[in-house]
Amino acid sequence: VLLVPVAAFADENFSQMNPTVKVVSYKKLFTDNIVAFGSGSATVISQDGLVVTNNHVIFNEDEFKPLDTFEICITFDASKEPVCKYTAHLIAHDKDLDLAILKINSTDVFGKSLPNLKTLDYKADVTPKEQTRVQVLGYPGSGGDTITITQGQISGFDVFDNATYFKTDTDIDFGNSGGTVIDADGNFIGIPTFIRSYA
């Protein structure tokens, strides 16, 4: 039994929530136990709880199928750990584009209704250009227990599997996958997908 202090949830103010959320993916074992399989980040793109993330955050490569259930953690205060009492289900995923859409369930684990959420516009009319300053928001393993924001710039473009990606020198680590990339004007322009390194 997990006991959670009531005070831990006392400061939930959805008008102050950060639209970048943490996603923890779970796998159901043959014994009916459920275990955490991995985690990443996502961006809320609709008030009723659609979030976009990477396919590899929600997918079990060993069994070649999506994982079974997902926990969503919402940050209300950047100096505190996110509140992890929300769940989500898979709406759609695309392995080739490494994208997935989850839907946060309409009630939290205590049965309280989910209000309208703060979102970022994924249809923003913006064309990323080289040397554009960017910020990456997410929950990397190296970032501790709170949301992490790193800065850099778009340093070029690359084509991989017929899709165009922009490259950035921004610090990105495991757990940033599926998170939020915004430009200097706060436009949502992409999500961290993979890291290439020769170091």
Buried (B, 14 or more C-beta within 10 A) or exposed (E): EEEEEEEEBEEBEEEEBBBBBBBBBBBEEEEEEEEEBBBBBBBBBBEEBBBBBBBBBBBBEEEEEBBBBBBBBBBBBEEEBBBBBBBBEBEEBEEEEBBBBBBBBEEBEEEEEBEEBEBBEBEEEBEBEEEBEBBBBBBBEEBEEBBBBBEBBBBEEEEEEEEEBBBBEBBBBEBBBBBBBBBEEEBBBBBBBEEEEEE
